[in-house]
Amino acid sequence: MKTASVYDVQHHFSRVLAWVSAGETVVISRHRVPVARLVPEKGKGAAATMPDFMARLKKNYRGRPLPDSQTMLDELREDRY
């Protein structure tokens, strides 16, 4: 679990969001007092981590040739892995 101040979140939101997308929980604090918690989304549309994506890819295409990169991107966007 990571901690970020309100200032950090305001000025480095992309970085904080990248942490959450990677599976980290981020506690937001104001004057060192926790006020909020950002947690990764677990439902449809959640950002897939690379190890998770690779595990699903290996499971779905075991022994078969992999599709072209555009097909894989389309399937990933539709959360079919």
N, CA, C and O atoms as a GROMACS GRO file, in nm:
protein
  324
    1MET      N    1   0.085  -0.116   0.000
    1MET     CA    2   0.000   0.000   0.000
    1MET      C    3   0.091   0.123   0.000
    1MET      O    4   0.188   0.132   0.076
    2LYS      N    5   0.057   0.219  -0.087
    2LYS     CA    6   0.133   0.343  -0.097
    2LYS      C    7   0.052   0.456  -0.037
    2LYS      O    8  -0.070   0.448  -0.026
    3THR      N    9   0.123   0.562   0.004
    3THR     CA   10   0.058   0.681   0.057
    3THR      C   11   0.099   0.800  -0.027
    3THR      O   12   0.216   0.814  -0.064
    4ALA      N   13   0.004   0.886  -0.057
    4ALA     CA   14   0.031   1.008  -0.135
    4ALA      C   15  -0.043   1.124  -0.069
    4ALA      O   16  -0.155   1.108  -0.020
    5SER      N   17   0.021   1.239  -0.069
    5SER     CA   18  -0.046   1.358  -0.014
    5SER      C   19  -0.141   1.414  -0.119
    5SER      O   20  -0.133   1.381  -0.237
    6VAL      N   21  -0.230   1.501  -0.074
    6VAL     CA   22  -0.322   1.566  -0.167
    6VAL      C   23  -0.244   1.641  -0.274
    6VAL      O   24  -0.281   1.641  -0.391
    7TYR      N   25  -0.135   1.707  -0.233
    7TYR     CA   26  -0.050   1.780  -0.326
    7TYR      C   27   0.006   1.685  -0.434
    7TYR      O   28   0.002   1.716  -0.553
    8ASP      N   29   0.057   1.569  -0.391
    8ASP     CA   30   0.110   1.471  -0.487
    8ASP      C   31   0.004   1.426  -0.586
    8ASP      O   32   0.031   1.415  -0.706
    9VAL      N   33  -0.116   1.401  -0.536
    9VAL     CA   34  -0.224   1.356  -0.624
    9VAL      C   35  -0.261   1.466  -0.723
    9VAL      O   36  -0.285   1.438  -0.840
   10GLN      N   37  -0.267   1.590  -0.676
   10GLN     CA   38  -0.303   1.701  -0.765
   10GLN      C   39  -0.199   1.722  -0.875
   10GLN      O   40  -0.234   1.749  -0.989
   11HIS      N   41  -0.072   1.710  -0.840
   11HIS     CA   42   0.034   1.743  -0.935
   11HIS      C   43   0.092   1.624  -1.009
   11HIS      O   44   0.160   1.640  -1.110
   12HIS      N   45   0.065   1.504  -0.960
   12HIS     CA   46   0.120   1.383  -1.024
   12HIS      C   47   0.011   1.276  -1.037
   12HIS      O   48   0.035   1.158  -1.009
   13PHE      N   49  -0.108   1.318  -1.080
   13PHE     CA   50  -0.221   1.225  -1.085
   13PHE      C   51  -0.193   1.105  -1.176
   13PHE      O   52  -0.232   0.992  -1.143
   14SER      N   53  -0.127   1.128  -1.288
   14SER     CA   54  -0.098   1.017  -1.380
   14SER      C   55  -0.014   0.910  -1.312
   14SER      O   56  -0.037   0.791  -1.332
   15ARG      N   57   0.083   0.952  -1.234
   15ARG     CA   58   0.169   0.856  -1.164
   15ARG      C   59   0.088   0.778  -1.060
   15ARG      O   60   0.102   0.657  -1.049
   16VAL      N   61   0.005   0.849  -0.983
   16VAL     CA   62  -0.077   0.783  -0.882
   16VAL      C   63  -0.174   0.685  -0.950
   16VAL      O   64  -0.194   0.574  -0.901
   17LEU      N   65  -0.232   0.727  -1.060
   17LEU     CA   66  -0.324   0.640  -1.132
   17LEU      C   67  -0.252   0.517  -1.188
   17LEU      O   68  -0.309   0.408  -1.193
   18ALA      N   69  -0.127   0.533  -1.230
   18ALA     CA   70  -0.048   0.420  -1.278
   18ALA      C   71  -0.026   0.319  -1.165
   18ALA      O   72  -0.030   0.198  -1.188
   19TRP      N   73  -0.001   0.368  -1.044
   19TRP     CA   74   0.015   0.277  -0.929
   19TRP      C   75  -0.113   0.197  -0.909
   19TRP      O   76  -0.108   0.075  -0.890
   20VAL      N   77  -0.227   0.265  -0.912
   20VAL     CA   78  -0.355   0.198  -0.889
   20VAL      C   79  -0.381   0.098  -1.002
   20VAL      O   80  -0.428  -0.013  -0.977
   21SER      N   81  -0.352   0.138  -1.125
   21SER     CA   82  -0.372   0.047  -1.238
   21SER      C   83  -0.285  -0.077  -1.228
   21SER      O   84  -0.321  -0.184  -1.278
   22ALA      N   85  -0.169  -0.064  -1.162
   22ALA     CA   86  -0.079  -0.178  -1.144
   22ALA      C   87  -0.120  -0.265  -1.025
   22ALA      O   88  -0.054  -0.364  -0.995
   23GLY      N   89  -0.230  -0.229  -0.958
   23GLY     CA   90  -0.279  -0.313  -0.849
   23GLY      C   91  -0.253  -0.259  -0.709
   23GLY      O   92  -0.294  -0.322  -0.611
   24GLU      N   93  -0.187  -0.145  -0.697
   24GLU     CA   94  -0.158  -0.086  -0.566
   24GLU      C   95  -0.281  -0.015  -0.511
   24GLU      O   96  -0.362   0.040  -0.586
   25THR      N   97  -0.295  -0.017  -0.380
   25THR     CA   98  -0.393   0.066  -0.311
   25THR      C   99  -0.318   0.190  -0.266
   25THR      O  100  -0.209   0.180  -0.209
   26VAL      N  101  -0.375   0.308  -0.291
   26VAL     CA  102  -0.310   0.433  -0.254
   26VAL      C  103  -0.397   0.505  -0.153
   26VAL      O  104  -0.515   0.532  -0.177
   27VAL      N  105  -0.337   0.537  -0.038
   27VAL     CA  106  -0.405   0.614   0.065
   27VAL      C  107  -0.367   0.760   0.044
   27VAL      O  108  -0.249   0.794   0.036
   28ILE      N  109  -0.468   0.847   0.034
   28ILE     CA  110  -0.444   0.990   0.015
   28ILE      C  111  -0.457   1.058   0.150
   28ILE      O  112  -0.555   1.039   0.222
   29SER      N  113  -0.356   1.138   0.183
   29SER     CA  114  -0.357   1.203   0.314
   29SER      C  115  -0.349   1.354   0.300
   29SER      O  116  -0.290   1.407   0.205
   30ARG      N  117  -0.409   1.422   0.396
   30ARG     CA  118  -0.401   1.568   0.406
   30ARG      C  119  -0.339   1.597   0.542
   30ARG      O  120  -0.394   1.559   0.645
   31HIS      N  121  -0.226   1.665   0.542
   31HIS     CA  122  -0.153   1.696   0.665
   31HIS      C  123  -0.125   1.568   0.744
   31HIS      O  124  -0.140   1.565   0.866
   32ARG      N  125  -0.086   1.464   0.673
   32ARG     CA  126  -0.050   1.332   0.728
   32ARG      C  127  -0.167   1.256   0.791
   32ARG      O  128  -0.146   1.158   0.863
   33VAL      N  129  -0.288   1.300   0.765
   33VAL     CA  130  -0.407   1.230   0.814
   33VAL      C  131  -0.476   1.166   0.694
   33VAL      O  132  -0.514   1.236   0.600
   34PRO      N  133  -0.492   1.032   0.694
   34PRO     CA  134  -0.558   0.966   0.581
   34PRO      C  135  -0.701   1.016   0.562
   34PRO      O  136  -0.779   1.023   0.657
   35VAL      N  137  -0.734   1.052   0.437
   35VAL     CA  138  -0.869   1.103   0.409
   35VAL      C  139  -0.941   1.023   0.300
   35VAL      O  140  -1.063   1.029   0.290
   36ALA      N  141  -0.866   0.948   0.220
   36ALA     CA  142  -0.930   0.871   0.112
   36ALA      C  143  -0.840   0.755   0.073
   36ALA      O  144  -0.722   0.749   0.107
   37ARG      N  145  -0.900   0.662   0.000
   37ARG     CA  146  -0.826   0.544  -0.047
   37ARG      C  147  -0.865   0.517  -0.192
   37ARG      O  148  -0.984   0.508  -0.225
   38LEU      N  149  -0.766   0.504  -0.279
   38LEU     CA  150  -0.788   0.464  -0.418
   38LEU      C  151  -0.753   0.317  -0.430
   38LEU      O  152  -0.642   0.276  -0.396
   39VAL      N  153  -0.848   0.238  -0.477
   39VAL     CA  154  -0.825   0.095  -0.491
   39VAL      C  155  -0.846   0.055  -0.637
   39VAL      O  156  -0.927   0.117  -0.706
   40PRO      N  157  -0.774  -0.046  -0.684
   40PRO     CA  158  -0.791  -0.089  -0.823
   40PRO      C  159  -0.930  -0.147  -0.847
   40PRO      O  160  -0.987  -0.214  -0.761
   41GLU      N  161  -0.983  -0.120  -0.962
   41GLU     CA  162  -1.113  -0.174  -1.003
   41GLU      C  163  -1.095  -0.322  -1.036
   41GLU      O  164  -1.000  -0.359  -1.105
   42LYS      N  165  -1.183  -0.405  -0.987
   42LYS     CA  166  -1.171  -0.549  -1.009
   42LYS      C  167  -1.268  -0.602  -1.114
   42LYS      O  168  -1.257  -0.718  -1.153
   43GLY      N  169  -1.361  -0.521  -1.159
   43GLY     CA  170  -1.461  -0.569  -1.254
   43GLY      C  171  -1.417  -0.552  -1.398
   43GLY      O  172  -1.298  -0.534  -1.426
   44LYS      N  173  -1.512  -0.559  -1.488
   44LYS     CA  174  -1.486  -0.543  -1.631
   44LYS      C  175  -1.429  -0.406  -1.657
   44LYS      O  176  -1.475  -0.306  -1.601
   45GLY      N  177  -1.329  -0.401  -1.741
   45GLY     CA  178  -1.265  -0.274  -1.775
   45GLY      C  179  -1.146  -0.242  -1.687
   45GLY      O  180  -1.080  -0.140  -1.707
   46ALA      N  181  -1.116  -0.328  -1.591
   46ALA     CA  182  -0.999  -0.304  -1.507
   46ALA      C  183  -0.873  -0.323  -1.589
   46ALA      O  184  -0.866  -0.409  -1.677
   47ALA      N  185  -0.775  -0.244  -1.560
   47ALA     CA  186  -0.648  -0.256  -1.633
   47ALA      C  187  -0.581  -0.388  -1.598
   47ALA      O  188  -0.564  -0.420  -1.481
   48ALA      N  189  -0.546  -0.462  -1.697
   48ALA     CA  190  -0.481  -0.592  -1.676
   48ALA      C  191  -0.333  -0.572  -1.650
   48ALA      O  192  -0.267  -0.492  -1.717
   49THR      N  193  -0.281  -0.645  -1.554
   49THR     CA  194  -0.138  -0.642  -1.532
   49THR      C  195  -0.074  -0.737  -1.631
   49THR      O  196  -0.138  -0.831  -1.677
   50MET      N  197   0.051  -0.713  -1.663
   50MET     CA  198   0.118  -0.796  -1.763
   50MET      C  199   0.124  -0.944  -1.723
   50MET      O  200   0.094  -1.028  -1.807
   51PRO      N  201   0.160  -0.980  -1.599
   51PRO     CA  202   0.162  -1.123  -1.564
   51PRO      C  203   0.023  -1.187  -1.577
   51PRO      O  204   0.011  -1.301  -1.623
   52ASP      N  205  -0.081  -1.114  -1.538
   52ASP     CA  206  -0.218  -1.165  -1.550
   52ASP      C  207  -0.254  -1.185  -1.696
   52ASP      O  208  -0.311  -1.287  -1.734
   53PHE      N  209  -0.222  -1.085  -1.777
   53PHE     CA  210  -0.250  -1.094  -1.920
   53PHE      C  211  -0.178  -1.212  -1.984
   53PHE      O  212  -0.237  -1.287  -2.061
   54MET      N  213  -0.050  -1.229  -1.952
   54MET     CA  214   0.028  -1.339  -2.011
   54MET      C  215  -0.027  -1.475  -1.967
   54MET      O  216  -0.030  -1.568  -2.047
   55ALA      N  217  -0.070  -1.487  -1.842
   55ALA     CA  218  -0.126  -1.614  -1.795
   55ALA      C  219  -0.254  -1.648  -1.870
   55ALA      O  220  -0.273  -1.762  -1.912
   56ARG      N  221  -0.341  -1.548  -1.889
   56ARG     CA  222  -0.465  -1.573  -1.962
   56ARG      C  223  -0.436  -1.604  -2.109
   56ARG      O  224  -0.503  -1.688  -2.169
   57LEU      N  225  -0.337  -1.536  -2.166
   57LEU     CA  226  -0.301  -1.559  -2.305
   57LEU      C  227  -0.253  -1.703  -2.324
   57LEU      O  228  -0.295  -1.771  -2.418
   58LYS      N  229  -0.164  -1.749  -2.236
   58LYS     CA  230  -0.113  -1.886  -2.245
   58LYS      C  231  -0.225  -1.988  -2.229
   58LYS      O  232  -0.228  -2.090  -2.298
   59LYS      N  233  -0.318  -1.960  -2.138
   59LYS     CA  234  -0.429  -2.052  -2.115
   59LYS      C  235  -0.520  -2.061  -2.238
   59LYS      O  236  -0.560  -2.170  -2.277
   60ASN      N  237  -0.552  -1.947  -2.298
   60ASN     CA  238  -0.646  -1.944  -2.410
   60ASN      C  239  -0.587  -1.995  -2.541
   60ASN      O  240  -0.661  -2.045  -2.626
   61TYR      N  241  -0.456  -1.984  -2.558
   61TYR     CA  242  -0.395  -2.024  -2.686
   61TYR      C  243  -0.298  -2.140  -2.671
   61TYR      O  244  -0.204  -2.153  -2.749
   62ARG      N  245  -0.319  -2.222  -2.572
   62ARG     CA  246  -0.230  -2.336  -2.547
   62ARG      C  247  -0.224  -2.428  -2.669
   62ARG      O  248  -0.324  -2.487  -2.709
   63GLY      N  249  -0.106  -2.439  -2.727
   63GLY     CA  250  -0.084  -2.529  -2.839
   63GLY      C  251  -0.131  -2.477  -2.974
   63GLY      O  252  -0.115  -2.546  -3.075
   64ARG      N  253  -0.188  -2.357  -2.979
   64ARG     CA  254  -0.234  -2.300  -3.105
   64ARG      C  255  -0.150  -2.177  -3.138
   64ARG      O  256  -0.094  -2.115  -3.048
   65PRO      N  257  -0.141  -2.141  -3.266
   65PRO     CA  258  -0.066  -2.021  -3.301
   65PRO      C  259  -0.137  -1.896  -3.248
   65PRO      O  260  -0.260  -1.890  -3.246
   66LEU      N  261  -0.059  -1.799  -3.205
   66LEU     CA  262  -0.116  -1.675  -3.154
   66LEU      C  263  -0.173  -1.592  -3.269
   66LEU      O  264  -0.121  -1.596  -3.380
   67PRO      N  265  -0.280  -1.516  -3.242
   67PRO     CA  266  -0.337  -1.431  -3.346
   67PRO      C  267  -0.246  -1.312  -3.373
   67PRO      O  268  -0.150  -1.287  -3.300
   68ASP      N  269  -0.276  -1.238  -3.479
   68ASP     CA  270  -0.195  -1.120  -3.510
   68ASP      C  271  -0.216  -1.015  -3.400
   68ASP      O  272  -0.312  -1.024  -3.323
   69SER      N  273  -0.128  -0.917  -3.395
   69SER     CA  274  -0.129  -0.820  -3.286
   69SER      C  275  -0.257  -0.738  -3.281
   69SER      O  276  -0.304  -0.705  -3.172
   70GLN      N  277  -0.316  -0.704  -3.395
   70GLN     CA  278  -0.439  -0.625  -3.394
   70GLN      C  279  -0.554  -0.703  -3.332
   70GLN      O  280  -0.634  -0.648  -3.256
   71THR      N  281  -0.564  -0.831  -3.363
   71THR     CA  282  -0.668  -0.915  -3.304
   71THR      C  283  -0.650  -0.924  -3.153
   71THR      O  284  -0.746  -0.918  -3.077
   72MET      N  285  -0.524  -0.938  -3.109
   72MET     CA  286  -0.497  -0.946  -2.966
   72MET      C  287  -0.535  -0.815  -2.897
   72MET      O  288  -0.593  -0.818  -2.788
   73LEU      N  289  -0.505  -0.702  -2.959
   73LEU     CA  290  -0.541  -0.572  -2.901
   73LEU      C  291  -0.692  -0.558  -2.891
   73LEU      O  292  -0.744  -0.511  -2.790
   74ASP      N  293  -0.763  -0.599  -2.995
   74ASP     CA  294  -0.909  -0.591  -2.994
   74ASP      C  295  -0.966  -0.677  -2.881
   74ASP      O  296  -1.057  -0.634  -2.809
   75GLU      N  297  -0.914  -0.798  -2.866
   75GLU     CA  298  -0.962  -0.888  -2.761
   75GLU      C  299  -0.930  -0.834  -2.623
   75GLU      O  300  -1.011  -0.848  -2.531
   76LEU      N  301  -0.814  -0.774  -2.608
   76LEU     CA  302  -0.778  -0.716  -2.480
   76LEU      C  303  -0.869  -0.600  -2.445
   76LEU      O  304  -0.912  -0.586  -2.331
   77ARG      N  305  -0.899  -0.516  -2.543
   77ARG     CA  306  -0.989  -0.402  -2.520
   77ARG      C  307  -1.130  -0.450  -2.481
   77ARG      O  308  -1.198  -0.386  -2.401
   78GLU      N  309  -1.172  -0.561  -2.536
   78GLU     CA  310  -1.303  -0.616  -2.502
   78GLU      C  311  -1.300  -0.704  -2.378
   78GLU      O  312  -1.401  -0.763  -2.340
   79ASP      N  313  -1.183  -0.711  -2.314
   79ASP     CA  314  -1.164  -0.788  -2.190
   79ASP      C  315  -1.201  -0.934  -2.213
   79ASP      O  316  -1.268  -0.995  -2.129
   80ARG      N  317  -1.158  -0.991  -2.327
   80ARG     CA  318  -1.189  -1.131  -2.355
   80ARG      C  319  -1.080  -1.224  -2.304
   80ARG      O  320  -1.093  -1.346  -2.319
   81TYR      N  321  -0.975  -1.172  -2.245
   81TYR     CA  322  -0.871  -1.261  -2.191
   81TYR      C  323  -0.896  -1.286  -2.046
   81TYR      O  324  -0.820  -1.358  -1.982
   0.00000   0.00000   0.00000
